[in-house]
Amino acid sequence: MLKHTWVKPYLKQNKKHLLLVFFLGTMTFICASALMFTSGYLISKSATRPENILLVYVPIVLVRTFGIFRPVFNYLNQLTSHSFVLKIVSNMRVRLYKNLESQALTLSNRFSTGNLLGVLADDIEHLQNFYLKTIFPSVFATVLFFISVVALGFFSIPFALLIALLLFVLLIVIPLVSLLANRKRLMQMKVIRSELYASLTDAVMGLSDWKISGKQQIFLTDYEKIEEKQDILEYQMDTFNRRRNLLFQVIVVLMTLVMICFAATNANAGDFAHIWIAAFVLVVFPLAEAFSPVPDAISHIPSYETSLHRLNKIEAANVGTKEHVNTMKGQPINITFNDVSFKYDKEQSAVLKKLNLQFKQGEKIAILGKTGSGKSTIAKLILGVIPPSDGTVQLNGQNSSSIQEDIATYVGVLEQKPHLFDSTVMNNIRLGNIHATDEEVMEAAKKVQMHSYIESLPDGYNTRMQELGERFSGGERQRIALARILLQDTPIVILDEPTVGLDAITEQKLIDTIFKALQGKTIIWITHHLAGVDHMDRVMFIEDGSVYLEGTHQQLLSSNARYRRLYTLDHPMME
């Protein structure tokens, strides 16, 4: 695990900080052991009623010294270790965000919202414990193991070997048994927690549907069943942990008895005075305190491995570097599909088959087809978020996937449900160009016929939109998103069914606004019905992965019965 790409680089970058943590943590336990050792000696020496206080002056000073330094080292250790971990976790969050940001348009195809929530809320935080509760305690205990054995070796090598055996059981055997016993349960627990995140996310996003259908109890029952599985696993792990801790304490008691026998035997043999017996016995307890977190720390390794695997899965799509090309800025941009085929899965049939298309600068093209015909796939190929299985998709001769990091300079997208943040109207529109002035934002709002309405609000452009833009109607949300596109000022705009869910009047008004605001730009209109096609220069139908029908609106209306019938369905007043 220490060689993992989400672990090793951070340890290497913060090597000095890490060594300081190890030093301070080890010194904390050394001072704790020395405090108990000198305290035991002081108690025994004081019990002999020395004639002069000076006879116990040195142990008194040592007790004070170790008593002061133990909490000081402990405080510094806590401070440096948490500083170390929080710095690493912060870097991990930034790294994860960059991975998610670069895959924003394809994440929904590979991960559910609940899974992503689990990674963001659980996995990164979980790796924080990998350092604080696994690496650090294990290193402290290992260092103390060697120090203790070497120190006892000066008194008796056989006794040192016996204590080494008992400490080995505490440090290695019990943690390994705990790891093997809890591995399967921890893996199951991780899966169940992922299910809970996914279930809860679905429920929150579909809250109104649960409420309207009156089926809330069904969700609660299903959710409680999953929680019940989690509770059973937690109970099983708690039961095992209690038994493991009991065994741990039994070995500590055994080690204490061995230490008593050793000290008493050596005292009776005259190797050292009887007043040292308590010192040797009391030193066992801080050692036990240092070793006690190790079994639990090691047993959680499988859950850390699962977290690392999920992070790797997200990062896997970002392997390799992409070419940055900015030479097209300010030039007319033509889009070309050369024998493009695409399939989402090798085992599935091709969504697009040997597609040859050309979109010229300033042209308005409508791409129609039923659900699943590949319309949105064409948009993703243009944006470069997915590479074609065969053929090439090029913007002025440059592969779209090679300029994906700069694609927002050339292509803007108005989706069915554009995401509007719980911020002000001004900030939401300015997202298209963060350097835009207030006047430029207002000008964009005027072009989409929203300025007067926004100004009429109590806080004007500083009105908060609420989560997902709930403060505004569907048509208003689309207009605000369109204003964002205008600020982005890209030569190409993809409209991915932006009028879905709107009533006919609102839809027509939005269509008129869109084409008026986007004059002179290349417009690729992806839709499943024919409202607004009379604005287009070219109309094409996608069916079975190929272009089934293509031509101008007037050509198809006069020559193709199927097109005429579909157009009539969307425009019943023509009959």
Secondary structure, 3 states (H helix, E strand, C coil): CCCCCCCHHHHHHCHHHHHHHHHHHHHHHHHHHHHHHHHHHHHHHHHCCCCCHHHHHHHHHHHHHHHHHHHHHHHHHHHHHHHHHHHHHHHHHHHHHHHHHHCCCCHHHHCCHHHHHHHHHHHHHHHHHHHHHHHHHHHHHHHHHHHHHHHHHCCCHHHHHHHHHHHHHHHHHHHHHHHHHHHHHHHHHHHHHHHHHHHHHHHHHCHHHHHHHCCHHHHHHHHHHHHHHHHHHHHHHHHHHHHHHHHHHHHHHHHHHHHHHHHHHHHHCCCCCHHHHHHHHHCHHHHHHHHCHHHHHHHCHHHHHHHHHHHHHHHHHHCCCCCCCCCCCCCCCCEEEEEEEECCCCCCCCCEEEEEEEECCCCEEEEECCCCCCHHHHHHHHHCCCCCCEEEEEECCEEHHHHHHHHHHCEEEECCCCCCCCCEHHHHHHCCCCCCCHHHHHHHHHHCCCHHHHHHCCCHHHCECCHHHCCCCHHHHHHHHHHHHHHHCCCEEEEECCCCCCCHHHHHHHHHHHHHHCCCCEEEEEECCCCCHHHCCEEEEEECCEEEEEECHHHHHHHCHHHHHHHHHHCHHHC
